[in-house]
């Protein structure tokens, strides 16, 4: 489940597309718009062109590696064009130079800079979601055991997220039951039951150790009475 949550956050959480657009009316008069898009939200900031002084790179002194982000310096504040610090220094430097050239060149009518990280976010987000679904399918198995004395058969069926597997044995192959524990402290122990076959093979009646002691005892009483077999070990 944690992998699925990480994947969803990677896809929907952080900003994935940033656009910075400026249109010059005459000389230094004009307007600029900065938009941060994520999958479910967008954040829009608008300000006048004459209010922008410069673009520059801001470094993160707390990072072990050299990390920077591109910011706009206005008369009243510093505005991050990219919120997160990153290591793509050359791309940020190129964007900074484009903005500063536009600010100093009154003949340039417009400017547009796009920073798109959607492919990266979607790719890694999808990987985490797929890994989470696979893990969930492996961990959260549904196990059904059908004992049929009429035909003398035991059918063990396991179902996962995208799969189903069945095993069939005759009741004459069952030597007894075995109790298995996760070997934690006695007050937190969980159990599972295993069918022991005459061949020495074991069939787990459940993938996880998720039975309490009382639940395990009820199953033992039911199965041993029905099949007339014993338990090879107890608590």
C-alpha positions in Angstrom: 0.0 0.0 0.0 2.8 2.4 0.8 4.2 2.0 -2.8 0.7 2.9 -4.2 0.5 6.0 -2.1 4.0 7.1 -3.1 3.0 6.6 -6.8 -0.1 8.6 -6.4 1.8 11.4 -4.7 4.4 11.4 -7.5 1.7 11.7 -10.1 -0.8 14.1 -8.5 1.2 15.9 -5.8 4.1 18.0 -7.0 4.1 20.6 -9.8 4.7 18.9 -13.1 4.4 21.6 -15.6 5.6 25.2 -15.2 5.0 28.0 -17.8 6.4 31.5 -17.6 5.0 33.9 -20.2 5.6 37.6 -20.8 4.1 40.0 -23.3 5.6 43.5 -23.8 3.3 46.3 -24.9 6.0 49.0 -25.3 9.4 49.5 -23.8 9.2 48.0 -20.3 5.4 48.0 -20.0 3.7 44.6 -20.1 2.6 41.7 -18.1 3.9 38.3 -17.0 2.2 35.1 -15.9 3.7 32.3 -14.0 1.6 29.1 -13.8 2.4 25.9 -11.8 0.4 22.9 -12.9 -0.1 19.5 -11.2 -2.5 16.8 -12.2 -5.3 18.2 -10.1 -4.4 21.8 -9.3 -2.9 24.9 -10.9 -1.4 28.0 -9.2 -1.4 31.3 -11.3 0.6 34.4 -10.5 0.5 37.6 -12.6 2.6 40.7 -12.3 3.7 43.7 -14.3 6.8 43.5 -16.4 8.3 46.7 -15.0 8.2 45.2 -11.5 10.7 42.4 -12.5 14.3 43.3 -11.9 16.1 40.1 -12.9 16.2 36.3 -12.9 18.9 34.4 -11.0 19.8 31.1 -9.6 19.4 30.4 -5.9 21.4 27.6 -4.4 20.4 25.3 -1.5 23.2 25.5 1.1 21.7 22.6 3.0 22.0 20.1 0.2 25.0 17.8 0.0 25.0 18.0 -3.8 24.9 21.2 -5.7 21.2 22.1 -6.1 19.6 25.2 -7.4 16.4 26.7 -8.5 15.4 29.6 -10.8 13.8 32.6 -9.2 12.5 36.0 -10.2 13.6 39.1 -8.3 11.0 41.8 -8.2 11.0 45.1 -6.3 9.2 43.5 -3.3 9.9 39.7 -3.3 11.7 36.7 -4.7 9.4 34.4 -6.7 10.6 30.8 -7.4 9.8 29.8 -11.0 10.5 26.2 -10.0 9.6 25.5 -6.4 11.9 22.5 -5.8 15.7 22.7 -5.9 17.2 20.5 -8.7 20.5 19.5 -10.2 19.6 20.5 -13.8 21.9 23.5 -13.6 22.4 24.0 -17.4 18.7 24.1 -18.1 18.1 26.6 -15.3 21.0 28.7 -16.4 19.7 28.8 -20.0 16.2 29.8 -18.8 17.8 32.5 -16.6 19.7 33.9 -19.6 16.6 34.0 -21.7 14.6 35.9 -19.1 17.4 38.5 -18.4 17.9 39.0 -22.2 14.2 39.6 -22.6 14.2 42.1 -19.7 17.1 44.0 -21.2 15.9 43.9 -24.8 13.0 46.3 -25.4 12.5 45.1 -29.0 11.6 41.6 -28.0 7.8 41.4 -27.8 7.2 38.1 -26.0 8.8 35.3 -24.0 7.7 31.9 -23.1 9.6 29.3 -20.9 8.2 25.8 -20.3 9.5 23.3 -17.7 7.8 20.0 -18.2 8.5 17.1 -15.8 5.3 15.1 -16.4 7.0 12.2 -18.2 9.4 11.7 -15.2 6.5 12.0 -12.6 4.2 9.7 -14.5 6.8 7.1 -15.2 8.1 6.8 -11.7 4.7 7.2 -10.2 3.4 4.4 -12.4 6.3 2.2 -11.4 5.5 2.6 -7.7 1.8 2.0 -8.3 2.5 -1.2 -10.3 4.9 -2.4 -7.7 2.3 -1.7 -5.0 -0.4 -3.6 -6.8 1.9 -6.6 -7.4 3.0 -6.5 -3.8 -0.6 -6.2 -2.6 -1.7 -9.1 -4.8 1.1 -11.3 -3.4 0.6 -10.3 0.2 -3.2 -10.1 0.4 -4.0 -13.6 -0.8 -7.4 -15.2 -0.3 -7.0 -18.8 0.6 -9.9 -21.3 0.5 -9.7 -24.9 1.5 -12.5 -27.3 0.6 -12.7 -30.7 2.3 -15.0 -33.2 0.5 -15.4 -36.6 2.1 -17.8 -37.7 -0.6 -15.0 -37.9 -3.2 -12.2 -38.0 -0.7 -10.5 -34.8 -2.0 -9.0 -31.6 -0.5 -8.9 -28.6 -2.8 -6.7 -25.6 -1.8 -7.4 -22.4 -3.8 -5.4 -19.2 -3.6 -6.5 -16.0 -5.2 -4.4 -12.9 -5.7 -5.0 -9.6 -7.4 -4.6 -11.0 -10.9 -4.2 -14.7 -10.5 -5.8 -17.9 -9.1 -4.1 -21.2 -8.3 -5.6 -24.5 -7.1 -4.1 -27.6 -5.7 -6.0 -30.9 -5.2 -5.0 -33.8 -2.9 -6.8 -36.9 -1.7 -7.8 -37.0 2.0 -5.8 -40.2 2.3 -2.6 -38.2 1.7 -3.2 -36.0 4.8 -1.1 -37.2 7.7 -2.1 -34.4 10.1 -2.0 -30.7 10.9 0.9 -28.6 12.0 0.8 -25.3 13.8 3.3 -22.6 12.6 4.0 -19.3 14.4 5.8 -16.1 13.4 8.0 -16.6 16.5 7.3 -13.1 18.0 6.8 -12.5 21.7 4.1 -14.7 23.2 1.6 -11.9 23.6 1.9 -10.9 19.9 2.1 -14.3 18.3 0.1 -15.1 15.2 -0.4 -18.5 13.7 -1.2 -20.4 10.5 -2.1 -24.0 9.9 -0.3 -26.4 7.5 -1.5 -29.7 6.2 1.2 -32.3 6.5 1.1 -35.0 3.7 2.3 -38.6 3.9 4.9 -37.6 1.3 6.4 -35.1 3.7 5.1 -32.1 1.6 3.4 -29.3 3.4 0.4 -27.2 2.2 0.0 -23.9 4.0 -3.7 -23.0 4.7 -2.9 -19.3 4.3 0.1 -17.3 3.2 0.3 -15.0 6.2 0.5 -15.6 9.9 -2.8 -13.9 10.7 -4.7 -16.3 13.1 -5.0 -15.7 16.8 -4.6 -18.6 19.1 -8.3 -19.0 19.7 -9.0 -18.9 15.9 -6.3 -21.5 15.3 -7.8 -23.8 17.9 -11.2 -23.6 16.4 -9.8 -24.6 13.0 -7.8 -27.4 14.5 -10.9 -28.8 16.2 -13.0 -28.6 13.1 -10.4 -30.1 10.7 -9.1 -32.9 12.9 -12.7 -34.0 13.8 -13.8 -33.9 10.1 -10.8 -35.7 8.7 -10.0 -37.8 11.8 -6.3 -36.8 11.8 -4.0 -35.5 14.6 -1.8 -32.5 15.2 1.9 -33.0 14.8 2.8 -30.1 17.1 1.0 -27.7 19.4 1.7 -24.5 21.1 
